[in-house]
Amino acid sequence: MAPASERVPRHVIPLGAADALDAALVGPKAATLARLARAGLPVPDARCLSAGAYHVQLAAAGTTAAAARVAGADGLEARRLALGVKLGFLQAPLAPAVADALGDLAAWVVTPPATQVAVRSSALREDAPGASFAGQFDTFLGVTGEGDLVTAVRACWASLWAARALRYMEAHDVDPAGTAMAVLVQRMVAARAAGGALSRTADGAVLLTGTWGLGSAVAQGEVVPDRWVLARDATLESVEPGRKDRRVALEPDGGARPEAVEPSLVETPCLLPDEAVGLTRLVLEAERVVGEPVEVEWARDERGFQILQARPLQVASGFDVDEVWLRHPALRGQPAGVGWGTGPACVVVHEHDLEHVKLGDVLVTQVAGPALTAVLSRVAGVVAELGGSTSHLAALARERGIPAVLGVGGATR
């Protein structure tokens, strides 16, 4: 074990500690949750592995110089340098101080009653205006034990240097060497239902989406979630049942697995009306604490609702997408952006089909997953058979001002 003098600065920060409010230490994702927890909102217990641990490990791997050269390198050289940095995080021996910190974290993880955690990336440049980084970095659910914890943390660090994240940073003029990756280790919520929420839509309403089981199916655009629209006073205005034929469930011994949903529940809303009202009040309180509109990820277990994540929401003005869509009722879906767009339809069935997407095309696909971010900069719009208004792709479409409609059954046929 490293001497006490080498364990300063402290790399493990409880979510309730004052240091957890410092986004420069723990990243905006964790810092915002710390603010919500201090305000009394229901947030799972968590620990933060500081950005300082990332820098210590970067140096221990001997890749600090390579990281600094990536942004100025071209093509193949940039990819070679980035791969070296990524492999350093995945494979290099842990620095003694970092190993000690991860040992402290592991001791907390295995402490009952909850011994499964979510390991979430919390980069210092996440959740910035115009650059949310939604879905660009890795999250691991149902992590148990020190070995799996270390593997997940290494993967979170490395995800800052993955090709998808580097493309995103290049598009937003972010130097990857100028940021760092903190890691949020959060008690798992054994969710009966989960999803997302927007505290303010373009027309001033509150929007909730949800599905059975864990919320990753909503974030990754793998189901068509239920959708609730409520007024600012939490009056329920509309409910649209989704098509939730699968859910993600926790494995008892760790990890998460997809499983089929009972036929009777596929189009049954996962929240009762009074539950939707209660969740809306929590979302509006989160908006008040943060001081601006927020996008929230939520989960509900036997204890009630828990806020898993909250980030600033950029509210665009423009056409009411619902009204525009209703003028063309052949296909219906959930709006994921504001405005309208036209162009040739390019149907993408497999990921390798993305190379055929041309500037000005309307991308038509089945799953609204993170792979589509590679072509968002050149499309006039997105239509997907699965997904909803609070998926990661929806957040990126709003960020870029790209009109998108998700959950459109039969769109690729």
C-alpha positions as CSV (number, residue, x, y, z in Angstrom):
1,M,0.0,0.0,0.0
2,A,1.3,3.5,-0.8
3,P,2.5,5.7,2.1
4,A,-0.1,8.2,3.3
5,S,1.9,11.0,1.8
6,E,1.4,9.5,-1.7
7,R,-2.4,9.2,-1.2
8,V,-2.9,13.0,-1.3
9,P,-4.8,14.4,-3.0
10,R,-7.8,12.3,-2.0
11,H,-9.1,10.5,-5.0
12,V,-12.3,9.0,-3.6
13,I,-15.0,11.6,-2.8
14,P,-18.4,10.7,-1.3
15,L,-21.3,12.3,-3.1
16,G,-22.3,14.1,0.2
17,A,-18.8,15.7,0.6
18,A,-18.3,19.3,-0.2
19,D,-15.7,18.4,-2.8
20,A,-18.3,16.5,-4.7
21,L,-19.8,19.9,-5.7
22,D,-16.6,20.8,-7.6
23,A,-17.1,19.9,-11.2
24,A,-13.4,20.3,-11.8
25,L,-12.8,17.4,-9.5
26,V,-15.7,15.0,-10.2
27,G,-17.1,16.2,-13.5
28,P,-20.4,18.0,-14.1
29,K,-22.5,14.8,-14.0
30,A,-21.4,13.9,-10.5
31,A,-21.4,17.5,-9.3
32,T,-25.0,18.1,-10.4
33,L,-26.1,15.0,-8.6
34,A,-24.3,16.2,-5.5
35,R,-26.2,19.5,-5.7
36,L,-29.5,17.6,-6.0
37,A,-28.7,15.3,-3.1
38,R,-27.9,18.3,-0.9
39,A,-31.2,19.9,-1.8
40,G,-33.0,16.7,-0.5
41,L,-33.9,15.1,-3.8
42,P,-33.7,11.3,-4.0
43,V,-30.3,10.4,-5.4
44,P,-28.6,7.0,-5.1
45,D,-25.6,6.9,-2.7
46,A,-22.4,7.2,-4.7
47,R,-18.7,7.8,-4.6
48,C,-16.6,9.7,-7.1
49,L,-13.2,8.8,-8.4
50,S,-11.6,12.2,-9.1
51,A,-10.2,13.5,-12.3
52,G,-6.9,13.6,-10.4
53,A,-6.8,9.8,-10.4
54,Y,-7.2,9.9,-14.2
55,H,-4.2,12.2,-14.5
56,V,-2.1,10.1,-12.2
57,Q,-2.9,6.9,-14.2
58,L,-2.2,8.7,-17.5
59,A,1.3,9.6,-16.2
60,A,1.8,6.1,-14.8
61,A,1.1,4.6,-18.2
62,G,3.7,6.9,-19.8
63,T,1.1,8.3,-22.3
64,T,0.8,11.9,-21.2
65,A,3.0,13.1,-24.1
66,A,1.1,11.0,-26.7
67,A,-2.2,12.4,-25.4
68,A,-1.0,16.0,-25.9
69,R,-0.1,15.3,-29.5
70,V,-3.5,13.7,-30.7
71,A,-5.3,17.0,-31.4
72,G,-2.5,18.3,-33.6
73,A,-1.9,15.1,-35.5
74,D,-3.6,14.1,-38.8
75,G,-5.5,10.9,-39.7
76,L,-3.6,7.7,-39.2
77,E,-1.1,9.3,-36.7
78,A,-3.8,10.7,-34.5
79,R,-5.6,7.3,-34.4
80,R,-2.3,5.6,-33.6
81,L,-1.6,8.0,-30.7
82,A,-5.1,7.8,-29.4
83,L,-5.0,4.0,-29.5
84,G,-1.8,4.0,-27.5
85,V,-3.4,6.2,-24.8
86,K,-6.5,4.0,-24.7
87,L,-4.5,0.8,-24.4
88,G,-2.4,2.5,-21.6
89,F,-5.6,3.0,-19.5
90,L,-6.7,-0.5,-20.2
91,Q,-3.5,-2.4,-19.7
92,A,-0.8,-0.5,-17.8
93,P,-0.2,-1.3,-14.1
94,L,-2.1,0.9,-11.7
95,A,-0.3,3.7,-10.0
96,P,0.0,2.9,-6.2
97,A,-2.2,5.8,-5.2
98,V,-4.8,4.8,-7.8
99,A,-4.8,1.2,-6.7
100,D,-5.3,2.3,-3.1
101,A,-8.2,4.5,-4.2
102,L,-9.9,1.7,-6.1
103,G,-9.4,-0.6,-3.1
104,D,-11.2,1.9,-1.0
105,L,-14.0,2.1,-3.6
106,A,-14.2,-1.7,-3.8
107,A,-14.6,-1.9,0.0
108,W,-17.5,0.4,-0.2
109,V,-19.1,-1.4,-3.1
110,V,-19.2,-4.8,-1.3
111,T,-20.7,-3.3,1.8
112,P,-24.4,-4.4,2.2
113,P,-27.2,-3.9,1.7
114,A,-26.6,-3.0,-2.0
115,T,-23.5,-4.7,-3.4
116,Q,-24.1,-3.8,-7.1
117,V,-23.1,-0.5,-8.6
118,A,-23.3,1.5,-11.8
119,V,-19.9,2.8,-13.0
120,R,-20.5,6.0,-15.0
121,S,-18.1,8.2,-16.9
122,S,-18.1,11.8,-15.7
123,A,-15.8,13.7,-18.0
124,L,-14.9,17.3,-17.1
125,R,-16.3,18.7,-20.4
126,E,-19.6,16.8,-20.3
127,D,-22.9,18.7,-20.1
128,A,-21.5,21.9,-21.5
129,P,-23.8,24.2,-23.5
130,G,-24.0,22.9,-27.1
131,A,-21.8,19.8,-26.2
132,S,-23.7,17.4,-23.9
133,F,-21.5,14.4,-24.9
134,A,-24.7,12.3,-24.4
135,G,-23.9,8.6,-24.9
136,Q,-20.3,9.3,-26.0
137,F,-18.7,7.6,-23.0
138,D,-19.1,4.3,-21.3
139,T,-21.4,3.2,-18.4
140,F,-21.4,-0.2,-16.8
141,L,-24.4,-1.6,-14.8
142,G,-24.6,-4.2,-12.1
143,V,-20.8,-4.1,-11.3
144,T,-19.8,-6.3,-8.3
145,G,-16.4,-6.9,-6.7
146,E,-13.0,-5.3,-7.0
147,G,-12.0,-7.0,-10.2
148,D,-15.0,-6.0,-12.1
149,L,-14.9,-2.5,-10.6
150,V,-11.3,-1.9,-11.7
151,T,-12.1,-3.2,-15.2
152,A,-15.1,-0.9,-15.5
153,V,-13.1,2.2,-14.3
154,R,-10.3,1.4,-16.8
155,A,-12.9,1.2,-19.5
156,C,-14.5,4.5,-18.5
157,W,-11.0,6.2,-18.7
158,A,-10.3,4.6,-22.0
159,S,-13.7,5.7,-23.5
160,L,-12.5,9.3,-23.6
161,W,-10.0,8.1,-26.3
162,A,-12.5,5.9,-28.3
163,A,-13.0,6.8,-32.0
164,R,-16.6,7.9,-31.4
165,A,-15.7,10.3,-28.6
166,L,-12.7,11.7,-30.5
167,R,-14.9,12.5,-33.5
168,Y,-17.4,14.2,-31.3
169,M,-14.6,16.3,-29.6
170,E,-13.2,17.2,-32.9
171,A,-16.6,18.4,-34.1
172,H,-16.9,20.6,-31.0
173,D,-13.3,21.9,-31.0
174,V,-12.4,20.1,-27.7
175,D,-8.8,18.9,-27.2
176,P,-9.0,15.5,-25.5
177,A,-5.8,16.2,-23.7
178,G,-7.4,19.3,-22.2
179,T,-10.1,17.4,-20.3
180,A,-10.1,14.4,-18.0
181,M,-12.4,11.6,-16.9
182,A,-13.7,11.3,-13.4
183,V,-15.8,8.3,-12.6
184,L,-19.1,8.1,-10.7
185,V,-19.7,4.8,-8.8
186,Q,-23.4,4.8,-7.9
187,R,-25.5,2.2,-6.0
188,M,-27.7,0.3,-8.5
189,V,-31.4,0.9,-8.4
190,A,-33.2,-2.4,-9.0
191,A,-35.7,-0.5,-11.2
192,R,-39.2,-1.7,-11.8
193,A,-39.4,1.1,-14.3
194,A,-37.0,3.8,-15.6
195,G,-36.6,6.4,-18.2
196,G,-35.9,10.0,-18.9
197,A,-37.6,13.4,-18.6
198,L,-37.3,16.9,-20.0
199,S,-38.3,19.6,-17.6
200,R,-39.2,22.0,-20.3
201,T,-40.1,21.3,-24.0
202,A,-40.2,23.9,-26.8
203,D,-43.9,24.6,-25.9
204,G,-43.3,24.8,-22.2
205,A,-44.5,21.4,-21.1
206,V,-42.8,18.7,-19.1
207,L,-42.1,15.4,-20.9
208,L,-41.6,12.0,-19.3
209,T,-40.6,8.8,-21.0
210,G,-40.3,5.3,-19.5
211,T,-40.0,1.6,-19.9
212,W,-40.0,-1.5,-17.8
213,G,-36.8,-2.4,-16.1
214,L,-33.5,-0.4,-16.3
215,G,-33.4,2.8,-18.2
216,S,-30.6,1.9,-20.5
217,A,-33.1,0.6,-23.1
218,V,-34.5,4.1,-23.3
219,A,-31.2,5.9,-23.4
220,Q,-29.8,3.6,-26.1
221,G,-33.0,3.8,-28.2
222,E,-33.8,0.1,-28.0
223,V,-37.5,0.4,-27.3
224,V,-40.3,2.8,-28.0
225,P,-40.9,4.2,-24.5
226,D,-44.2,5.3,-22.9
227,R,-44.6,9.1,-23.2
228,W,-46.4,11.5,-20.8
229,V,-46.9,15.2,-21.3
230,L,-47.7,17.4,-18.3
231,A,-48.3,21.0,-17.7
232,R,-46.0,23.2,-15.5
233,D,-48.4,22.6,-12.6
234,A,-48.0,18.8,-13.0
235,T,-51.4,18.4,-14.6
236,L,-51.4,15.3,-16.8
237,E,-52.2,16.3,-20.4
238,S,-51.6,13.2,-22.4
239,V,-50.3,9.6,-22.2
240,E,-49.0,7.6,-25.2
241,P,-48.2,3.9,-24.4
242,G,-45.0,2.7,-26.1
243,R,-44.0,-0.6,-27.5
244,K,-41.8,-2.1,-24.8
245,D,-41.4,-5.7,-25.9
246,R,-38.0,-6.1,-24.1
247,R,-36.5,-4.8,-20.8
248,V,-33.1,-4.8,-19.2
249,A,-33.0,-6.5,-15.8
250,L,-30.3,-6.9,-13.2
251,E,-28.7,-10.3,-12.8
252,P,-28.6,-11.4,-9.1
253,D,-24.8,-12.1,-9.3
254,G,-24.0,-8.9,-11.2
255,G,-24.4,-7.5,-14.7
256,A,-27.6,-6.8,-16.7
257,R,-29.5,-8.9,-19.2
258,P,-32.2,-8.2,-21.8
259,E,-35.4,-10.2,-21.4
260,A,-38.8,-10.4,-23.1
261,V,-41.7,-8.4,-21.5
262,E,-45.0,-10.2,-20.9
263,P,-47.3,-9.5,-23.8
264,S,-49.9,-7.9,-21.5
265,L,-47.3,-5.2,-20.4
266,V,-45.9,-4.3,-23.9
267,E,-48.3,-1.4,-24.3
268,T,-49.3,-0.9,-20.7
269,P,-47.8,2.3,-19.3
270,C,-45.1,1.6,-16.8
271,L,-46.3,4.5,-14.5
272,L,-49.7,5.1,-13.1
273,P,-51.1,8.7,-13.6
274,D,-50.3,9.7,-10.0
275,E,-46.8,8.3,-10.3
276,A,-46.2,10.5,-13.4
277,V,-47.4,13.5,-11.5
278,G,-45.1,12.8,-8.6
279,L,-42.1,12.3,-10.9
280,T,-42.9,15.6,-12.7
281,R,-42.8,17.4,-9.4
282,L,-39.3,15.9,-8.8
283,V,-38.2,17.0,-12.2
284,L,-39.4,20.5,-11.7
285,E,-37.6,20.7,-8.4
286,A,-34.4,19.5,-10.1
287,E,-34.9,22.3,-12.5
288,R,-35.2,24.8,-9.7
289,V,-32.1,23.5,-7.9
290,V,-30.0,23.5,-11.1
291,G,-31.3,26.9,-12.1
292,E,-32.2,26.0,-15.7
293,P,-34.1,23.4,-17.6
294,V,-32.8,19.9,-17.2
295,E,-32.8,16.5,-18.8
296,V,-33.2,13.8,-16.2
297,E,-32.6,10.0,-16.0
298,W,-34.8,8.4,-13.4
299,A,-35.6,5.0,-12.0
300,R,-38.4,3.7,-9.7
301,D,-38.0,0.8,-7.3
302,E,-39.9,-0.3,-4.2
303,R,-38.7,2.8,-2.3
304,G,-39.9,5.3,-4.9
305,F,-38.2,7.4,-7.5
306,Q,-34.5,8.0,-7.7
307,I,-32.7,10.6,-9.9
308,L,-29.8,8.9,-11.6
309,Q,-28.5,11.8,-13.7
310,A,-29.5,15.4,-14.5
311,R,-27.9,17.7,-17.1
312,P,-28.7,21.1,-18.5
313,L,-31.2,21.0,-21.3
314,Q,-30.9,23.3,-24.3
315,V,-34.5,24.3,-25.1
316,A,-34.9,25.2,-28.8
317,S,-37.7,27.3,-30.2
318,G,-39.3,26.7,-33.6
319,F,-42.0,24.6,-35.2
320,D,-44.2,22.4,-33.0
321,V,-43.0,19.1,-34.3
322,D,-46.1,17.3,-33.1
323,E,-48.3,19.6,-35.2
324,V,-46.1,19.3,-38.3
325,W,-46.1,15.5,-38.0
326,L,-49.9,15.3,-37.6
327,R,-50.3,16.9,-41.0
328,H,-48.7,13.7,-42.5
329,P,-50.4,10.9,-40.6
330,A,-49.1,8.0,-42.6
331,L,-46.4,7.4,-40.0
332,R,-46.3,8.6,-36.4
333,G,-43.6,8.8,-33.8
334,Q,-42.0,10.7,-30.9
335,P,-40.4,14.1,-31.7
336,A,-36.7,14.3,-30.8
337,G,-35.9,17.7,-32.2
338,V,-37.6,21.0,-33.3
339,G,-38.2,22.0,-36.9
340,W,-38.5,20.1,-40.1
341,G,-36.2,18.9,-42.8
342,T,-36.4,17.3,-46.3
343,G,-34.1,15.2,-48.3
344,P,-33.6,11.8,-50.0
345,A,-34.3,8.9,-47.6
346,C,-31.2,6.8,-46.9
347,V,-32.2,3.5,-45.2
348,V,-29.6,2.2,-42.9
349,V,-30.0,-1.5,-41.8
350,H,-26.5,-2.3,-40.6
351,E,-23.8,-0.1,-39.1
352,H,-21.6,-0.5,-42.2
353,D,-24.4,1.1,-44.3
354,L,-23.6,4.4,-42.6
355,E,-20.9,5.0,-45.2
356,H,-23.6,5.5,-47.8
357,V,-25.2,8.4,-46.0
358,K,-24.7,11.6,-48.0
359,L,-24.9,15.3,-47.1
360,G,-28.6,16.3,-46.9
361,D,-30.0,12.8,-46.6
362,V,-32.8,11.9,-44.2
363,L,-31.4,9.0,-42.2
364,V,-34.0,6.2,-41.8
365,T,-33.1,3.3,-39.5
366,Q,-34.4,0.8,-37.0
367,V,-32.4,1.5,-33.8
368,A,-31.6,5.0,-32.7
369,G,-28.3,4.0,-31.2
370,P,-25.0,5.8,-30.5
371,A,-23.4,4.6,-33.8
372,L,-25.5,7.1,-35.7
373,T,-23.6,10.0,-34.1
374,A,-20.9,9.4,-36.7
375,V,-23.2,10.8,-39.5
376,L,-25.4,13.3,-37.7
377,S,-23.3,16.2,-39.0
378,R,-24.4,15.6,-42.5
379,V,-28.1,14.5,-42.3
380,A,-31.1,16.7,-42.8
381,G,-33.2,14.6,-40.4
382,V,-33.5,11.3,-38.6
383,V,-36.4,8.8,-38.6
384,A,-36.1,5.6,-36.5
385,E,-38.4,2.7,-35.7
386,L,-37.2,2.5,-32.1
387,G,-36.2,5.2,-29.5
388,G,-37.9,8.1,-27.9
389,S,-37.6,11.8,-27.0
390,T,-35.1,11.3,-24.1
391,S,-32.7,8.9,-25.8
392,H,-29.0,9.8,-26.2
393,L,-29.6,10.3,-30.0
394,A,-32.5,12.6,-29.3
395,A,-30.2,14.8,-27.0
396,L,-27.6,15.0,-29.8
397,A,-30.2,15.8,-32.4
398,R,-31.5,18.7,-30.2
399,E,-28.0,19.8,-29.7
400,R,-27.3,20.0,-33.4
401,G,-30.7,21.4,-34.3
402,I,-31.5,18.3,-36.4
403,P,-35.2,17.4,-36.7
404,A,-35.8,13.8,-35.7
405,V,-38.8,11.5,-35.1
406,L,-38.2,8.3,-33.2
407,G,-40.4,5.3,-32.4
408,V,-41.9,5.3,-36.0
409,G,-43.2,1.8,-36.6
410,G,-42.5,0.4,-40.1
411,A,-40.2,3.3,-41.1
412,T,-37.7,1.2,-42.9
413,R,-40.2,-0.8,-44.9
